Amino acid sequence: MDAGKEYQANLMNMCASGNHDYTKKYGICGIICAIVLFPCGLICLFTDVEKRCVRCGAKS
Ligand SMILES: [Zn+2]
């Protein structure tokens, strides 16, 4: 079996068992609010954040 394919399969198995690798992504609205309404806008920045799995794209 191809080592690369096996590696991919292992990662997908981790996702399938609910062990996702989440990354944070800030929304553009949150970033703009944070700059315009600093420092209160920082609340918007942390509210407008999306967590997504880097492997399968599933949202948390
Ligand atoms: Zn995943």
N, CA, C, O and the ligand as a Tripos MOL2 file, in Angstrom:
@<TRIPOS>MOLECULE
protein
  241   239    61     0     0
PROTEIN
NO_CHARGES

@<TRIPOS>ATOM
      1 N           0.8540   -1.2090    0.0000 N.3       1 MET1
      2 CA          0.0000    0.0000    0.0000 C.3       1 MET1
      3 C           0.8820    1.2500    0.0000 C.2       1 MET1
      4 O           1.9210    1.3050    0.6580 O.2       1 MET1
      5 N           0.4450    2.2180   -0.7380 N.am      2 ASP2
      6 CA          1.1340    3.4990   -0.8380 C.3       2 ASP2
      7 C           1.1630    4.1800    0.5420 C.2       2 ASP2
      8 O           0.1260    4.3380    1.1860 O.2       2 ASP2
      9 N           2.3560    4.5760    0.9800 N.am      3 ALA3
     10 CA          2.5050    5.1910    2.3010 C.3       3 ALA3
     11 C           1.7120    6.4850    2.4040 C.2       3 ALA3
     12 O           1.1350    6.7770    3.4510 O.2       3 ALA3
     13 N           1.6800    7.2620    1.3290 N.am      4 GLY4
     14 CA          0.9320    8.5220    1.3380 C.3       4 GLY4
     15 C          -0.5500    8.2950    1.5140 C.2       4 GLY4
     16 O          -1.2190    9.0140    2.2570 O.2       4 GLY4
     17 N          -1.0570    7.2930    0.8260 N.am      5 LYS5
     18 CA         -2.4830    6.9760    0.9290 C.3       5 LYS5
     19 C          -2.8260    6.4820    2.3290 C.2       5 LYS5
     20 O          -3.8750    6.8050    2.8850 O.2       5 LYS5
     21 N          -1.9100    5.6910    2.8790 N.am      6 GLU6
     22 CA         -2.1320    5.1580    4.2260 C.3       6 GLU6
     23 C          -2.1780    6.2970    5.2460 C.2       6 GLU6
     24 O          -2.9950    6.3060    6.1660 O.2       6 GLU6
     25 N          -1.2720    7.2530    5.0490 N.am      7 TYR7
     26 CA         -1.2210    8.4280    5.9240 C.3       7 TYR7
     27 C          -2.5280    9.2000    5.8530 C.2       7 TYR7
     28 O          -3.0840    9.5860    6.8810 O.2       7 TYR7
     29 N          -3.0190    9.4230    4.6370 N.am      8 GLN8
     30 CA         -4.2920   10.1120    4.4250 C.3       8 GLN8
     31 C          -5.4410    9.3680    5.1010 C.2       8 GLN8
     32 O          -6.2940    9.9740    5.7500 O.2       8 GLN8
     33 N          -5.4480    8.0440    4.9390 N.am      9 ALA9
     34 CA         -6.5040    7.2140    5.5180 C.3       9 ALA9
     35 C          -6.4990    7.3280    7.0360 C.2       9 ALA9
     36 O          -7.5540    7.3800    7.6670 O.2       9 ALA9
     37 N          -5.3060    7.3640    7.6150 N.am     10 ASN10
     38 CA         -5.2000    7.5080    9.0650 C.3      10 ASN10
     39 C          -5.7820    8.8360    9.5310 C.2      10 ASN10
     40 O          -6.4760    8.8980   10.5460 O.2      10 ASN10
     41 N          -5.4940    9.8990    8.7820 N.am     11 LEU11
     42 CA         -6.0170   11.2110    9.1400 C.3      11 LEU11
     43 C          -7.5280   11.2310    9.0550 C.2      11 LEU11
     44 O          -8.2030   11.7900    9.9190 O.2      11 LEU11
     45 N          -8.0630   10.6040    7.9870 N.am     12 MET12
     46 CA         -9.5100   10.5820    7.8120 C.3      12 MET12
     47 C         -10.1810    9.7360    8.8980 C.2      12 MET12
     48 O         -11.3000   10.0230    9.3230 O.2      12 MET12
     49 N          -9.4850    8.7000    9.3330 N.am     13 ASN13
     50 CA        -10.0160    7.8850   10.4330 C.3      13 ASN13
     51 C         -10.1070    8.7070   11.7110 C.2      13 ASN13
     52 O         -11.0470    8.5490   12.4900 O.2      13 ASN13
     53 N          -9.1370    9.5810   11.9250 N.am     14 MET14
     54 CA         -9.1630   10.4480   13.1050 C.3      14 MET14
     55 C         -10.3770   11.3620   13.0450 C.2      14 MET14
     56 O         -11.0560   11.5680   14.0510 O.2      14 MET14
     57 N         -10.6510   11.9130   11.8580 N.am     15 CYS15
     58 CA        -11.8290   12.7700   11.6740 C.3      15 CYS15
     59 C         -13.0950   11.9590   11.8910 C.2      15 CYS15
     60 O         -14.0300   12.4220   12.5440 O.2      15 CYS15
     61 N         -13.1280   10.7550   11.3470 N.am     16 ALA16
     62 CA        -14.3200    9.9150   11.4340 C.3      16 ALA16
     63 C         -14.6530    9.5820   12.8860 C.2      16 ALA16
     64 O         -15.8180    9.4100   13.2440 O.2      16 ALA16
     65 N         -13.6130    9.4930   13.7180 N.am     17 SER17
     66 CA        -13.8500    9.1820   15.1280 C.3      17 SER17
     67 C         -14.0090   10.4490   15.9640 C.2      17 SER17
     68 O         -13.9820   10.4030   17.1940 O.2      17 SER17
     69 N         -14.1740   11.5830   15.2770 N.am     18 GLY18
     70 CA        -14.4580   12.8410   15.9780 C.3      18 GLY18
     71 C         -13.2320   13.5690   16.4940 C.2      18 GLY18
     72 O         -13.3510   14.5190   17.2670 O.2      18 GLY18
     73 N         -12.0520   13.1300   16.0720 N.am     19 ASN19
     74 CA        -10.8040   13.7380   16.5250 C.3      19 ASN19
     75 C         -10.2980   14.7290   15.4720 C.2      19 ASN19
     76 O          -9.2740   14.4960   14.8290 O.2      19 ASN19
     77 N         -11.0300   15.8380   15.3050 N.am     20 HIS20
     78 CA        -10.6970   16.8080   14.2650 C.3      20 HIS20
     79 C          -9.5460   17.7150   14.6780 C.2      20 HIS20
     80 O          -9.2640   17.9030   15.8610 O.2      20 HIS20
     81 N          -8.8980   18.2670   13.6700 N.am     21 ASP21
     82 CA         -7.7720   19.1750   13.8890 C.3      21 ASP21
     83 C          -8.2500   20.5940   13.5620 C.2      21 ASP21
     84 O          -8.1170   21.0540   12.4280 O.2      21 ASP21
     85 N          -8.8000   21.2700   14.5500 N.am     22 TYR22
     86 CA         -9.4220   22.5670   14.3090 C.3      22 TYR22
     87 C          -8.4160   23.6930   14.1850 C.2      22 TYR22
     88 O          -7.3750   23.7100   14.8420 O.2      22 TYR22
     89 N          -8.7660   24.6470   13.3070 N.am     23 THR23
     90 CA         -8.0000   25.8690   13.1890 C.3      23 THR23
     91 C          -8.9770   27.0310   13.3020 C.2      23 THR23
     92 O         -10.1280   26.9200   12.8810 O.2      23 THR23
     93 N          -8.5250   28.1450   13.8700 N.am     24 LYS24
     94 CA         -9.3870   29.3060   14.0310 C.3      24 LYS24
     95 C          -9.2710   30.2160   12.8220 C.2      24 LYS24
     96 O          -8.1790   30.4470   12.3030 O.2      24 LYS24
     97 N         -10.4110   30.7300   12.3810 N.am     25 LYS25
     98 CA        -10.3880   31.6640   11.2650 C.3      25 LYS25
     99 C         -11.2630   32.8550   11.6470 C.2      25 LYS25
    100 O         -12.4460   32.6990   11.9490 O.2      25 LYS25
    101 N         -10.6610   34.0570   11.6280 N.am     26 TYR26
    102 CA        -11.4170   35.2490   11.9970 C.3      26 TYR26
    103 C         -12.1680   35.7860   10.7900 C.2      26 TYR26
    104 O         -11.6370   35.8210    9.6800 O.2      26 TYR26
    105 N         -13.4020   36.2020   11.0150 N.am     27 GLY27
    106 CA        -14.2170   36.7710    9.9450 C.3      27 GLY27
    107 C         -13.7860   38.1900    9.6360 C.2      27 GLY27
    108 O         -13.2520   38.8850   10.5000 O.2      27 GLY27
    109 N         -14.0180   38.6250    8.4010 N.am     28 ILE28
    110 CA        -13.6160   39.9670    7.9740 C.3      28 ILE28
    111 C         -14.3710   41.0360    8.7580 C.2      28 ILE28
    112 O         -13.8090   42.0890    9.0580 O.2      28 ILE28
    113 N         -15.6320   40.7830    9.0910 N.am     29 CYS29
    114 CA        -16.4300   41.7490    9.8660 C.3      29 CYS29
    115 C         -15.8150   41.9680   11.2370 C.2      29 CYS29
    116 O         -15.7230   43.0980   11.7170 O.2      29 CYS29
    117 N         -15.3990   40.8870   11.8550 N.am     30 GLY30
    118 CA        -14.7950   40.9750   13.1790 C.3      30 GLY30
    119 C         -13.5010   41.7650   13.1590 C.2      30 GLY30
    120 O         -13.2250   42.5440   14.0710 O.2      30 GLY30
    121 N         -12.7080   41.5610   12.1180 N.am     31 ILE31
    122 CA        -11.4220   42.2660   12.0010 C.3      31 ILE31
    123 C         -11.6610   43.7600   11.8170 C.2      31 ILE31
    124 O         -10.9900   44.5810   12.4430 O.2      31 ILE31
    125 N         -12.6290   44.1190   10.9470 N.am     32 ILE32
    126 CA        -12.9400   45.5340   10.6990 C.3      32 ILE32
    127 C         -13.4560   46.1820   11.9770 C.2      32 ILE32
    128 O         -13.0290   47.2810   12.3290 O.2      32 ILE32
    129 N         -14.3730   45.5100   12.6780 N.am     33 CYS33
    130 CA        -14.9060   46.0380   13.9450 C.3      33 CYS33
    131 C         -13.7900   46.2610   14.9510 C.2      33 CYS33
    132 O         -13.7590   47.2760   15.6470 O.2      33 CYS33
    133 N         -12.8850   45.3150   15.0180 N.am     34 ALA34
    134 CA        -11.7900   45.3980   15.9820 C.3      34 ALA34
    135 C         -10.9400   46.6400   15.7330 C.2      34 ALA34
    136 O         -10.4770   47.2770   16.6790 O.2      34 ALA34
    137 N         -10.7340   46.9880   14.4560 N.am     35 ILE35
    138 CA         -9.9050   48.1490   14.1140 C.3      35 ILE35
    139 C         -10.6770   49.4460   14.3330 C.2      35 ILE35
    140 O         -10.1740   50.3830   14.9520 O.2      35 ILE35
    141 N         -11.9150   49.4890   13.8150 N.am     36 VAL36
    142 CA        -12.7240   50.7180   13.8710 C.3      36 VAL36
    143 C         -13.1650   51.0200   15.2930 C.2      36 VAL36
    144 O         -13.1360   52.1750   15.7180 O.2      36 VAL36
    145 N         -13.5740   50.0000   16.0290 N.am     37 LEU37
    146 CA        -14.1380   50.1920   17.3670 C.3      37 LEU37
    147 C         -13.1600   49.7670   18.4660 C.2      37 LEU37
    148 O         -13.5820   49.4000   19.5620 O.2      37 LEU37
    149 N         -11.8740   49.8140   18.1790 N.am     38 PHE38
    150 CA        -10.8750   49.4300   19.1750 C.3      38 PHE38
    151 C         -11.0210   50.2810   20.4320 C.2      38 PHE38
    152 O         -11.1660   51.4960   20.2940 O.2      38 PHE38
    153 N         -10.9940   49.7350   21.6470 N.am     39 PRO39
    154 CA        -10.7550   48.3180   21.9520 C.3      39 PRO39
    155 C         -12.0380   47.4800   22.0770 C.2      39 PRO39
    156 O         -11.9750   46.2540   22.1640 O.2      39 PRO39
    157 N         -13.2130   48.1580   22.0850 N.am     40 CYS40
    158 CA        -14.4670   47.4090   22.2560 C.3      40 CYS40
    159 C         -14.6750   46.4090   21.1180 C.2      40 CYS40
    160 O         -15.2630   45.3450   21.3130 O.2      40 CYS40
    161 N         -14.1850   46.7640   19.9250 N.am     41 GLY41
    162 CA        -14.3570   45.9160   18.7560 C.3      41 GLY41
    163 C         -13.6850   44.5670   18.8650 C.2      41 GLY41
    164 O         -13.9900   43.6440   18.1100 O.2      41 GLY41
    165 N         -12.7710   44.4570   19.8060 N.am     42 LEU42
    166 CA        -12.0980   43.1610   20.0070 C.3      42 LEU42
    167 C         -13.1130   42.0870   20.3920 C.2      42 LEU42
    168 O         -12.9140   40.9050   20.1130 O.2      42 LEU42
    169 N         -14.2080   42.5100   21.0380 N.am     43 ILE43
    170 CA        -15.2750   41.5650   21.3940 C.3      43 ILE43
    171 C         -15.8720   40.9790   20.1180 C.2      43 ILE43
    172 O         -16.1330   39.7790   20.0290 O.2      43 ILE43
    173 N         -16.0860   41.8690   19.1140 N.am     44 CYS44
    174 CA        -16.6170   41.4200   17.8170 C.3      44 CYS44
    175 C         -15.6610   40.4250   17.1760 C.2      44 CYS44
    176 O         -16.0890   39.4160   16.6150 O.2      44 CYS44
    177 N         -14.3750   40.7110   17.2620 N.am     45 LEU45
    178 CA        -13.3710   39.8450   16.6420 C.3      45 LEU45
    179 C         -13.4520   38.4370   17.2090 C.2      45 LEU45
    180 O         -13.3990   37.4530   16.4720 O.2      45 LEU45
    181 N         -13.5840   38.3540   18.5330 N.am     46 PHE46
    182 CA        -13.6150   37.0350   19.1620 C.3      46 PHE46
    183 C         -14.9640   36.3450   19.0030 C.2      46 PHE46
    184 O         -15.0720   35.1270   19.1400 O.2      46 PHE46
    185 N         -15.9960   37.1450   18.7090 N.am     47 THR47
    186 CA        -17.3160   36.5650   18.4600 C.3      47 THR47
    187 C         -17.3940   36.0100   17.0410 C.2      47 THR47
    188 O         -17.9750   34.9520   16.8000 O.2      47 THR47
    189 N         -16.7960   36.7480   16.1090 N.am     48 ASP48
    190 CA        -16.8630   36.3920   14.6920 C.3      48 ASP48
    191 C         -15.6980   35.4790   14.3190 C.2      48 ASP48
    192 O         -14.9330   35.7800   13.4020 O.2      48 ASP48
    193 N         -15.5700   34.3780   15.0260 N.am     49 VAL49
    194 CA        -14.4930   33.4440   14.7590 C.3      49 VAL49
    195 C         -15.0840   32.0850   14.4000 C.2      49 VAL49
    196 O         -16.0650   31.6360   14.9940 O.2      49 VAL49
    197 N         -14.4650   31.4480   13.4200 N.am     50 GLU50
    198 CA        -14.9660   30.1680   12.9360 C.3      50 GLU50
    199 C         -13.9010   29.0980   13.1470 C.2      50 GLU50
    200 O         -12.7420   29.2600   12.7640 O.2      50 GLU50
    201 N         -14.3240   28.0070   13.7630 N.am     51 LYS51
    202 CA        -13.3870   26.8950   13.9440 C.3      51 LYS51
    203 C         -13.7060   25.8250   12.9170 C.2      51 LYS51
    204 O         -14.8390   25.3540   12.8150 O.2      51 LYS51
    205 N         -12.6970   25.4540   12.1660 N.am     52 ARG52
    206 CA        -12.8710   24.4800   11.1050 C.3      52 ARG52
    207 C         -11.7500   23.4500   11.1580 C.2      52 ARG52
    208 O         -10.6070   23.7630   11.4920 O.2      52 ARG52
    209 N         -12.1070   22.2170   10.8220 N.am     53 CYS53
    210 CA        -11.0960   21.1670   10.7550 C.3      53 CYS53
    211 C         -10.2560   21.3720    9.5010 C.2      53 CYS53
    212 O         -10.7970   21.5640    8.4120 O.2      53 CYS53
    213 N          -8.9330   21.3310    9.6510 N.am     54 VAL54
    214 CA         -8.0400   21.5630    8.5130 C.3      54 VAL54
    215 C          -8.0540   20.3870    7.5430 C.2      54 VAL54
    216 O          -7.6800   20.5380    6.3800 O.2      54 VAL54
    217 N          -8.4800   19.2250    8.0090 N.am     55 ARG55
    218 CA         -8.4710   18.0370    7.1440 C.3      55 ARG55
    219 C          -9.7630   17.8710    6.3580 C.2      55 ARG55
    220 O          -9.7350   17.7460    5.1330 O.2      55 ARG55
    221 N         -10.9090   17.8700    7.0640 N.am     56 CYS56
    222 CA        -12.1660   17.5820    6.3750 C.3      56 CYS56
    223 C         -13.0710   18.8020    6.2660 C.2      56 CYS56
    224 O         -14.1000   18.7390    5.5930 O.2      56 CYS56
    225 N         -12.7100   19.9210    6.9180 N.am     57 GLY57
    226 CA        -13.4880   21.1500    6.7930 C.3      57 GLY57
    227 C         -14.7300   21.1920    7.6690 C.2      57 GLY57
    228 O         -15.5660   22.0800    7.5030 O.2      57 GLY57
    229 N         -14.8700   20.2570    8.5950 N.am     58 ALA58
    230 CA        -16.0340   20.2280    9.4750 C.3      58 ALA58
    231 C         -15.9690   21.3900   10.4590 C.2      58 ALA58
    232 O         -14.9060   21.7180   10.9860 O.2      58 ALA58
    233 N         -17.1310   22.0090   10.6990 N.am     59 LYS59
    234 CA        -17.1920   23.0800   11.6860 C.3      59 LYS59
    235 C         -17.3610   22.4790   13.0690 C.2      59 LYS59
    236 O         -17.9490   21.4090   13.2260 O.2      59 LYS59
    237 N         -16.8400   23.1760   14.0700 N.am     60 SER60
    238 CA        -16.9930   22.6770   15.4370 C.3      60 SER60
    239 C         -18.3380   23.1070   15.9960 C.2      60 SER60
    240 O         -18.6620   22.7870   17.1390 O.2      60 SER60
    241 ZN        -11.9270   16.6320   10.4980 Zn       61 ZN61
@<TRIPOS>BOND
     1     1     2 1
     2     2     3 1
     3     3     4 2
     4     3     5 am
     5     5     6 1
     6     6     7 1
     7     7     8 2
     8     7     9 am
     9     9    10 1
    10    10    11 1
    11    11    12 2
    12    11    13 am
    13    13    14 1
    14    14    15 1
    15    15    16 2
    16    15    17 am
    17    17    18 1
    18    18    19 1
    19    19    20 2
    20    19    21 am
    21    21    22 1
    22    22    23 1
    23    23    24 2
    24    23    25 am
    25    25    26 1
    26    26    27 1
    27    27    28 2
    28    27    29 am
    29    29    30 1
    30    30    31 1
    31    31    32 2
    32    31    33 am
    33    33    34 1
    34    34    35 1
    35    35    36 2
    36    35    37 am
    37    37    38 1
    38    38    39 1
    39    39    40 2
    40    39    41 am
    41    41    42 1
    42    42    43 1
    43    43    44 2
    44    43    45 am
    45    45    46 1
    46    46    47 1
    47    47    48 2
    48    47    49 am
    49    49    50 1
    50    50    51 1
    51    51    52 2
    52    51    53 am
    53    53    54 1
    54    54    55 1
    55    55    56 2
    56    55    57 am
    57    57    58 1
    58    58    59 1
    59    59    60 2
    60    59    61 am
    61    61    62 1
    62    62    63 1
    63    63    64 2
    64    63    65 am
    65    65    66 1
    66    66    67 1
    67    67    68 2
    68    67    69 am
    69    69    70 1
    70    70    71 1
    71    71    72 2
    72    71    73 am
    73    73    74 1
    74    74    75 1
    75    75    76 2
    76    75    77 am
    77    77    78 1
    78    78    79 1
    79    79    80 2
    80    79    81 am
    81    81    82 1
    82    82    83 1
    83    83    84 2
    84    83    85 am
    85    85    86 1
    86    86    87 1
    87    87    88 2
    88    87    89 am
    89    89    90 1
    90    90    91 1
    91    91    92 2
    92    91    93 am
    93    93    94 1
    94    94    95 1
    95    95    96 2
    96    95    97 am
    97    97    98 1
    98    98    99 1
    99    99   100 2
   100    99   101 am
   101   101   102 1
   102   102   103 1
   103   103   104 2
   104   103   105 am
   105   105   106 1
   106   106   107 1
   107   107   108 2
   108   107   109 am
   109   109   110 1
   110   110   111 1
   111   111   112 2
   112   111   113 am
   113   113   114 1
   114   114   115 1
   115   115   116 2
   116   115   117 am
   117   117   118 1
   118   118   119 1
   119   119   120 2
   120   119   121 am
   121   121   122 1
   122   122   123 1
   123   123   124 2
   124   123   125 am
   125   125   126 1
   126   126   127 1
   127   127   128 2
   128   127   129 am
   129   129   130 1
   130   130   131 1
   131   131   132 2
   132   131   133 am
   133   133   134 1
   134   134   135 1
   135   135   136 2
   136   135   137 am
   137   137   138 1
   138   138   139 1
   139   139   140 2
   140   139   141 am
   141   141   142 1
   142   142   143 1
   143   143   144 2
   144   143   145 am
   145   145   146 1
   146   146   147 1
   147   147   148 2
   148   147   149 am
   149   149   150 1
   150   150   151 1
   151   151   152 2
   152   151   153 am
   153   153   154 1
   154   154   155 1
   155   155   156 2
   156   155   157 am
   157   157   158 1
   158   158   159 1
   159   159   160 2
   160   159   161 am
   161   161   162 1
   162   162   163 1
   163   163   164 2
   164   163   165 am
   165   165   166 1
   166   166   167 1
   167   167   168 2
   168   167   169 am
   169   169   170 1
   170   170   171 1
   171   171   172 2
   172   171   173 am
   173   173   174 1
   174   174   175 1
   175   175   176 2
   176   175   177 am
   177   177   178 1
   178   178   179 1
   179   179   180 2
   180   179   181 am
   181   181   182 1
   182   182   183 1
   183   183   184 2
   184   183   185 am
   185   185   186 1
   186   186   187 1
   187   187   188 2
   188   187   189 am
   189   189   190 1
   190   190   191 1
   191   191   192 2
   192   191   193 am
   193   193   194 1
   194   194   195 1
   195   195   196 2
   196   195   197 am
   197   197   198 1
   198   198   199 1
   199   199   200 2
   200   199   201 am
   201   201   202 1
   202   202   203 1
   203   203   204 2
   204   203   205 am
   205   205   206 1
   206   206   207 1
   207   207   208 2
   208   207   209 am
   209   209   210 1
   210   210   211 1
   211   211   212 2
   212   211   213 am
   213   213   214 1
   214   214   215 1
   215   215   216 2
   216   215   217 am
   217   217   218 1
   218   218   219 1
   219   219   220 2
   220   219   221 am
   221   221   222 1
   222   222   223 1
   223   223   224 2
   224   223   225 am
   225   225   226 1
   226   226   227 1
   227   227   228 2
   228   227   229 am
   229   229   230 1
   230   230   231 1
   231   231   232 2
   232   231   233 am
   233   233   234 1
   234   234   235 1
   235   235   236 2
   236   235   237 am
   237   237   238 1
   238   238   239 1
   239   239   240 2
@<TRIPOS>SUBSTRUCTURE
     1 MET1         2 RESIDUE 1 A MET
     2 ASP2         6 RESIDUE 1 A ASP
     3 ALA3        10 RESIDUE 1 A ALA
     4 GLY4        14 RESIDUE 1 A GLY
     5 LYS5        18 RESIDUE 1 A LYS
     6 GLU6        22 RESIDUE 1 A GLU
     7 TYR7        26 RESIDUE 1 A TYR
     8 GLN8        30 RESIDUE 1 A GLN
     9 ALA9        34 RESIDUE 1 A ALA
    10 ASN10       38 RESIDUE 1 A ASN
    11 LEU11       42 RESIDUE 1 A LEU
    12 MET12       46 RESIDUE 1 A MET
    13 ASN13       50 RESIDUE 1 A ASN
    14 MET14       54 RESIDUE 1 A MET
    15 CYS15       58 RESIDUE 1 A CYS
    16 ALA16       62 RESIDUE 1 A ALA
    17 SER17       66 RESIDUE 1 A SER
    18 GLY18       70 RESIDUE 1 A GLY
    19 ASN19       74 RESIDUE 1 A ASN
    20 HIS20       78 RESIDUE 1 A HIS
    21 ASP21       82 RESIDUE 1 A ASP
    22 TYR22       86 RESIDUE 1 A TYR
    23 THR23       90 RESIDUE 1 A THR
    24 LYS24       94 RESIDUE 1 A LYS
    25 LYS25       98 RESIDUE 1 A LYS
    26 TYR26      102 RESIDUE 1 A TYR
    27 GLY27      106 RESIDUE 1 A GLY
    28 ILE28      110 RESIDUE 1 A ILE
    29 CYS29      114 RESIDUE 1 A CYS
    30 GLY30      118 RESIDUE 1 A GLY
    31 ILE31      122 RESIDUE 1 A ILE
    32 ILE32      126 RESIDUE 1 A ILE
    33 CYS33      130 RESIDUE 1 A CYS
    34 ALA34      134 RESIDUE 1 A ALA
    35 ILE35      138 RESIDUE 1 A ILE
    36 VAL36      142 RESIDUE 1 A VAL
    37 LEU37      146 RESIDUE 1 A LEU
    38 PHE38      150 RESIDUE 1 A PHE
    39 PRO39      154 RESIDUE 1 A PRO
    40 CYS40      158 RESIDUE 1 A CYS
    41 GLY41      162 RESIDUE 1 A GLY
    42 LEU42      166 RESIDUE 1 A LEU
    43 ILE43      170 RESIDUE 1 A ILE
    44 CYS44      174 RESIDUE 1 A CYS
    45 LEU45      178 RESIDUE 1 A LEU
    46 PHE46      182 RESIDUE 1 A PHE
    47 THR47      186 RESIDUE 1 A THR
    48 ASP48      190 RESIDUE 1 A ASP
    49 VAL49      194 RESIDUE 1 A VAL
    50 GLU50      198 RESIDUE 1 A GLU
    51 LYS51      202 RESIDUE 1 A LYS
    52 ARG52      206 RESIDUE 1 A ARG
    53 CYS53      210 RESIDUE 1 A CYS
    54 VAL54      214 RESIDUE 1 A VAL
    55 ARG55      218 RESIDUE 1 A ARG
    56 CYS56      222 RESIDUE 1 A CYS
    57 GLY57      226 RESIDUE 1 A GLY
    58 ALA58      230 RESIDUE 1 A ALA
    59 LYS59      234 RESIDUE 1 A LYS
    60 SER60      238 RESIDUE 1 A SER
    61 ZN61       241 GROUP 0 **** ****
